[in-house]
Amino acid sequence: MFKAIVYVTLKESVLDPQGNAVKSSLHSLGFDEVSDTRIGKYMEMELNAPSLEAAQERLKEMCEKLLANTVIEDYRFEVTEG
């Protein structure tokens, strides 16, 4: 059994209107030190795989087929035995 954490974020070249709205709201609340905000997705999964390498390969496939829109999003993941 493996545990995975997947992070999906917009590519740097893609505008993030939701992040801009959060930054603006933070500024209106007095948090002027915030210079940029980007919004993303966070997922936790448990996988049954024969090896760490197999789990990583399957996660890569999941990210590229469903979890991330690779045209506008980047992804990364961490896998640990659990």
C-alpha positions, -999 to 999 in steps of 0.1 A, spaced: 0 0 0 13 34 -10 1 69 0 3 97 -26 -1 134 -25 -8 151 -58 -4 188 -64 -19 204 -96 -12 241 -103 -16 264 -132 15 269 -154 33 302 -147 23 315 -182 -14 310 -175 -33 339 -158 -49 329 -125 -81 351 -119 -90 332 -88 -55 338 -73 -58 375 -82 -91 377 -65 -77 361 -33 -47 384 -34 -70 414 -38 -91 402 -8 -60 397 13 -49 432 5 -83 446 15 -79 429 48 -46 445 54 -22 417 43 -3 439 19 28 418 21 12 392 -3 27 399 -37 12 370 -56 -13 342 -51 -18 311 -72 -46 286 -66 -42 249 -72 -56 215 -63 -44 191 -36 -53 154 -36 -45 125 -13 -47 89 -25 -40 54 -14 -28 30 -41 -23 -8 -42 8 -13 -63 35 -39 -64 63 -14 -60 71 23 -56 80 26 -92 47 10 -103 28 34 -81 47 64 -95 40 53 -131 3 48 -124 1 82 -108 18 98 -138 -8 82 -160 -37 94 -138 -23 130 -138 -19 131 -175 -53 114 -183 -76 130 -157 -62 149 -127 -44 177 -146 -50 195 -178 -14 194 -190 -20 222 -216 -25 247 -188 -15 229 -156 16 214 -141 16 185 -116 38 169 -91 34 141 -66 49 125 -36 46 88 -29 54 70 4 49 35 17 20 34 41 
